[in-house]
Amino acid sequence: MIGVVMETIELNALKKYSKEHPVKQLLHDSEHLRMALLCLEAGQEIVSHVAPSTVMMQVLEGEGEFTVGQEKKRGSEGSIFHCEPNVPHGIRALTRLSVLAVVAPRPE
């Protein structure tokens, strides 16, 4: 295949935290999907909000409380949370937390 390029992202090298607020780093943004690295210190949160697309959140490090709709669940390294379009979702860090969030299709 001509023109195909494999992009490599080293997530551990990109983790950045702030004591003031969660840090969101956009890793990929195309017409098909958006991917971001979210880094939160213990006690920080991303307030529940909605997206017009499917959202997948994978815990890379730490422990957090994830809200999807009316349901709250704890997650730790290896946990994956799935949220359907237009369903409220949010995150509260119980410890230092990093999450890979993938949104597809990319919202307008």
Secondary structure, DSSP 4 states (H G I P E B T S, - for coil): -TT-------HHHH----SSS-EEEEEEE-SS-EEEEEEE-TT-EEEEE--SSEEEEEEEESEEEEEETTEEEEEETT-EEEE-TT--EEEEESSSEEEEEEEESPP-
